[in-house]
Amino acid sequence: MFSSFKVGSRSKPKALVVGLFKGQSLDADTKKLDTDGSILAATKRAEATGDAGTITQAFPSKGYERVFILGLGDKSSFDVASLRNAGGALGRAISAAQITSVEFGLSGAMGKLSKSNKVQPFQAGAMLGEGLGLVSWSYDDLRGTATEVKKHPALTVTGSHTKFDDGLKRGLGMADGTNLARTLSQTPPNIATPMWIANECKKLARKTGMKCSVFSGKKLKDERLNGLINVGQASENQPCMIRLEYTPKSGKSKAPIVIVGKTMSYDSGGLSIKVGGGMVGMKRDKDGGCGAIGAMQIIAEVIKPNRPVIALLTAAENSISDEAYRPDDVIEFRNGVTVEITNTDAEGRLVMADGLCWACEKEKPEFVVDIATLTGGVVVALGSTYAGCWSNDDSVFEKFNDAGIASGERVWRMPLDPEYKALMKSPIADIVNSAPVREAHPIQGAAFLEHFVEEGVKWAHVDIAGTHVVKSTKGPFNPGPTGFGARLLAEVVERC
């Protein structure tokens, strides 16, 4: 839609964006911009309802080529977060009109709201920037000679307030990290192998000043990362654990926040092979890790927190060969917990167990969060509206809840209880990787992972299996990956 964005003044922007609340008339400041009455006339048309995200266009006789009248919804219940979706709708309209520069004139419409502290220019700019940036994501990298690829222009955006422009920059930065996660998700498994993902992390580290180290081969054995070794041993694409570290200029002595991301570059189900059409789309089983990588970009370039943040990306391909791990195998992890394999398609929790063990033992964290496309059961429970969230600490969950509301990547708290851990008991080892019953399926996953969190370590588990992709247009997202987790995790870090 747009190849890039520039926030700054332009002498003659081609278009103007003004706001209109539902059931309201034009405010005095917007009327001053309406030099020939075309904006007022456009608001009289039937489609100019003022509903949130609606777009009505006016065509002045002089000055701007056109004016986009952006519906802001009901004034009495206006929520600044609604501007994220509105920014997506606006981006589609600007792109369709082939406009390359716009000026925002929303201060008049939202003036009273600003005075009441219900919305500030920075917040408004940030939400619109996110919407514009998110809707502009596309993936044409693999189009060949049989497809004519449309070139996307750059867009210059500016507002009438410095803080609004600052907000736009933040929002576009948040979207950029999310779009990185979406691009990684969309990349097919014959390209996006574990080591390819590791190399992308190295590129990101060079770009942002972070540090990146990769554990593979003998290093995995030396560190007893046996989940990765066993899950990845059937594939010619060797597994690895990627450690990506952000270090602040000050505050280095603070305990780090550690993110563990499930990064399965492809999941065939292994010997417990996925049947029917169940294997299609399994390139997205890396989306927890993709969201973590996107978050690290935002953290390094936008948030810049005064504390260390570390991402551990457990990357492997779950394939099939005579080297594959089997149902009935027993694996011992570096914390001494033994796991009986009952289903090789429950592999994500095995590689994440390595990351959790490492995070607790090696990183001495403030708290640990793991993020994964872990279970189909969470989709049954919560659909595509909320991600499931489990936590052993109320204050950590509250940070995720607040960050979810701010980012639009909302979470719903799910239970942790000793009775669920009992479901995971093995007759011959400590636990099984998949219980023989389907009840409480997403909670089983959390109950398994909890065995690899040291007592006293604060922890949250986020299951994004229902939210990491959309099948149809939804707000600023077109069909495809959402990059869920990138903005959520960045917002959490900012609150710490």
N, C-alpha and C positions, 0 to 999 in steps of 0.2 A: 504493500500500500504506500508506504514512505520508506525510502532507503535510510534516511537519517533525519535528525532534527537539529535546528539551531534556535536557541532561545536568545532573543535580542531584538533590538529595534531595526526596522527597515523603513526607509523614507516613505514608501508608498505601498503598504500591504494591499494585496489584491482583494481581500475579503475581511469583513468585520463579523464578530460573533457577539450577539447580545442575548440577554436572558428574558424569559417570560414565565411567570408563575401561573399555575392553573387558576382560571377565573379572575385573573388580575389584568389591569390595563398596563400600558407602558409606563415606566417610572419617568420622572422628570429628566434625569440625566440621559436616558436613552432617547427621549423625545428630542433633545438637543442634537443628537447624532443623526436624527431623521430629517435630513435637510430638504427632502422633497416629498415627504409624506408616504414614501413607498413602504417603510417598515410598518407604520400604522395600518396601511391598507392591507398588508400581508397578514397582520394579526386578526383581521376580520374574516379571513378565509376559514372554511370549515375545518381544515386540517390543523389549524393553529390552536390546538386545545390547551397547550401549556403542560400537557402530561410529561412526566419525567422522561427525557431522552428523545422526545419528538423533535423533528427538524422542519422548520418552515423557511423558505427562501424568499428574499426580496431582491429586487434588481433596481438599485438607484439610478437616476439619470446622470449623476455625476459622482465623482469621488471613488468609492469602492465598486469593484465589478459586481459584487453581490454581497448580501448580508444573510448570515445564518441565524435564525431565531431559534435558540435552544430552549426547549421546554424544561422547566426546573421542578415541576410537580407542585404539590400542595404546599403553600408557604408555611402554614401552621405546623406542619409535620416534616419540614425539610430536613434532610440528613445529608451532610456534606459528602458522605460515601456514595450517595446516588450519582455524584458527578463522575465517578469512575465509569459507570455504564454509559452515562451521557457523553463522556469523552469518546467512548468507542463508537457510538452512533454518529457523533460529529465527525470523527475521523473517516468513517465510511462515506459520509456526504461530501466532505472536502475532497477526498480522493476521486469520487465519481465526477465531481465538477472540475477536476484537474487544476485545482488551486494550489499554489506553492508557497503562499505567505498569508497568514491571518493575524488579525489583531483582536484581542479579547476586550470587550467593553461590558463586563458583567458587574462592575462595581456599583452601578446605579441600581440594578435589579436586586442585588444582595446587600445594599447599603445598610438598611435597618437591621438585617440579620447580623451584619458585622458589628454594629454598635452594641447589639445585645450579647455579643461574644458567642453566638450560636455557630458562626462560621467566620473564619479569618481568611484574608487573601492568600496566605501561605498554604493553608489547608485546601482551599478551592483549587489553587494552581496545582498542588500535588495530585489531587484526585483526577483532574482533567489530564494532567501529564501522564499518569498511569494509563488512563483509558486510551489516549492517543497512541501511546507506545505499544500497549498490548495488542490493539487492533491492527497494528502495522506489521506484526510478525508474519513472515511467510517462509516457505522452504522450497526453493526452486533449484537447489544445488545439483540435483540429479536429473533434471530435465535434459533430454537429448535432442537430436536433430529433428525428431518428429513433433516437437512442441515449440510453439512460438512463445518465448518468455517475455512478458511485459516488463519494461524497465520502470522501476519505482523512483519517483523524484524525491528530492529533499524537501522538507517543509520548515519554513521559518515561522516561529510563533512568538508572540509578545503580548504583554498585558499592559494595563494602565497603572500598575503598581509594582514597585521593585520586589516586594515580598511575594506577590503573585508569580512573578518571573522566577524567583528563587524556588517557589513551590513547584513550578513546572519542571525545573531542572531536577529536583528530587524525584518527582513522579516519573519522569523519563528514565532516570537512573534505576529506579525500582523496576520499571518495565524492562529495561535492558537486561538486568540480571535474570529476570523471569524468562525473557525470550532466549537467553543462552540455554537455560534449562530445557526449553521447548525444542530448540534446535538439536541438542544432544539426544533428547527423547526420540525425535523424528528420524535420526540417523540410523540406517538399517544395520543389522547385526553383522553382515559381512564386512562392514567398515568399522562400526563401533564395537570393536573387541575390547576386552579389559585393558590391554596395553595401549590401545588407541585412546581410550578414555584417560588413562594415566598421562599420555602425552598432551592431551588437551588441558589437563590440570597443570602441567608444567608450563604450557603457554600462558595460561591465566596467571600463574604465579609470577612469571617474568613481567607480564603486563602490569600487575598490581603491586608488586613488591612483596608478595607473600612467599613462603617457603613450601616446597613440595618434595616429598620423598616417597619412593615406591618400594614396597616389599614384595618380592616374587621369588620363585625358585627356591634356592637353598635358604634364603632369608625367612620364608614362610615356615620351613621346617625348623630352623633355629629358634624361631619365636613360638613354635607349637601352635600355629594358626591352622588347626586341623579341620575346621569347618570349610575354609576356603580350599584347602588341599583336596579334601574328599569330594566336595561338590564339583570342583573344576577339573578333576583328573581325567575325565572322559573326553575332554575337548583338546584339540590341538592349540587352541587359544588359551594360554596359561593364565591362571588366576593371579590376582594381586590385591594388596591393600594399599590404598593411596592415602597419604597423610598430607593434608593441606593446612597450613598454619598462617593465621594473621597475627602479627605482633604489633601492638601500638607503640607510639613514640614514648608514651609514659604509661604508667599502670601495668608495667610488665610483670610485677610481682603478684598481681592478682591471680587467683585460681582461674583457669580457662573454662569457658563453656565448650563442651565437646558434642559435636554432631556426628552420629553414626548413620550413614546412608546405605541402604540396600541398593547395590549396583549390579544386578544380574543382567549382563549384556544380552542374553537370550535364555529362555527357559522352555525347553522341550518337555519338561516333566521328568527327564531322565528315564530310567527303566520303568518307572510308574508313568508311562508316557501319556501325554494329554491326547484325548481322543476327539474325533469329529473336527469341529472348527476351533477347538480350544487352544490350539497353538498359534493361531493367527493373532498378531498384535503383541506377542510376547517380547518383542524388542523393547516394549515399554516397562518391562519388569525392572528396569534400571532407574525408574523415575524418582524413587526416593533419593538416590544418589545424585540424579540430575538436579533435583530441587536444592539439595545441599550445596552443589557446586554453584548454582545460580545465587544462592544466599551468600556464599563466600565472596562472590564478586560484589554484591551489594554492600556487604559488610566492609570490604576493603575500599570501595570507591565512593560510597554514599554515607553509610552510617559512621564509619571510622570510630568505633567504640574505644573507650579507655581501658580495655582489658583484652587478654588473648582469647582467640577463638580458634578451635581446631576442628577440622572435618576429617573423619575416617571413612573412606569409601571402600566398602568390601565388594570387590568386582570379580565376577566369575561367569562362565557360561555353563549351564546345566545341559549336558549333551548325553549321547548314548554311544557306548563302545564297550569292548571287553574290559576296559579299564574303569568302567563306571562303578560308583558306589552302589550298594544294593539294599533293598529291604532286608532286614535281619542283621545288617552290620551294626557294630557298636563303635562309636567314636568317643574318645576322651578329649576334653577341651583343656585349655591351659589353666583353668581354675580348678581342675580335677573332676568336674561334673562329667558323668558318662551318659551318652545318649544312644538309645536303641533306635535304629532307623526303621520306621514302619511305612514310610511313603517318601520316595525320592523327589516328589513334586512339592514337598514342604521344605524346600532347600534354602529359601531366603533367610529363615530364622537361624539356620546353621552358620551361614557366613556372617550374619549380624552378631551372633554369639561371640565370634572372634573379636569383632569391633568393640563390643561391650566389655569383654574381659580386658582388652588392651586399654580402653578408656579409663576404667576404674583403677587398674593396677599401675599404669604407666603415666597417665596424664594428671592425676590428682585433681579432678574437676570440681568446679563450683556446682555444676550439675551436668547430666548427660541426657541428650535426647536422641532417640533413634527414629528414623522416618523411612517408611517402606510401603510398597504395594504388597501388603502381606497376605490378606485373605479376601476371598469372595464373600465371606460371611459378613464383613463390614458393609458391603454394598447392599446386601439384603436388609441389614439393620438400619442403615442411614441413607441409602441412596447416594445421590451425587451432590447433596446439599452440604453435608458436614463430613469432615474426616473424624474417625474415631480417635480419642485421646485417652490414654491411661497414664496415671502418675501416682507415685508413692509419696508425693508431697503436695499439700494444698497450695502453697505459695507458688510453686513452679506451675501447677495447672492454671492458676489465676493469670500468670503471665501469658500462657498460651491462649487462654480464653480472651483476654484483652487484645492481644496481638491479632488473634483471628478476626475479631470485630473490626479492628483498624485496617487490616489488610484485605478483608473480604474473604480470606481463606479460613473459614470458621471451623471450630472443633467442638465435638460433643464428648463430655466425660463419660467414660465407660468404667465398670467396676473391676477392682482388683480384690480378690478374696482368697483365703487359703483353700476353700473348697474347690476353686477352679484349678489351683495348682495340683490338687489331688487327682484331677482328671489326667494329668500328664505322667503319672507314675508308671514305671516299667516293671515287668515281672523279673527281668534279668539285669537291667542297668538302673541308673538313677531315674531317668525320665525317657519318654518316647518323644520323637519329633512331631508326631501327629497322633492324636488320640483316636481310638476306634469308634468313638461316637461323634456325631455331627453337632450335638448341642453346644451352644455357646462358642461357636467356631472362632470368631475373631478374638474372644477372650482367651481361648486356648493359646493363641499366638502370643498374647501378652504374658500369659502365665508361664509359657516356655522361656521367653526372653528374661523374665524376672530372675530366673535361676543364675543368670550371668551378670547380675548387678550386685556389687558388693554391698553388704549391710552397712547402712549409714550414708550411702551415696544417693543423692537426689536424682530422680530419673523420670523421664516421660517417654512414652511410646506413641507414635502417630501413624495410623494406618490410613493411607491415602488411596486405597484401591478403588474407591468410588468417585474420587475427585480429581484424579490426575489426567483425565481426558474427557472431552465433550464430543458427543456425536452430532450435534447440531449447533447453530449459532446461539451463544449464550452470553449476553452482555458484551464485553469487549473481546470475547473469544470466538474465533471461527472454529469449525470442526477440527479436532486434533488435540495435541497435548496442551495442558494448561500451565505447566511449570509449577504446580501446586507445591508449596513449601518454601519457595525462594523468598517471597515477601513475608510469609508467616515467621520463618526462622529469623530473618533480619529484624523484624519488629520485636521479636522476643529478646534478641540480643540488645537492642536499643533500650529496652526496659530494665536492663540489669546493671 
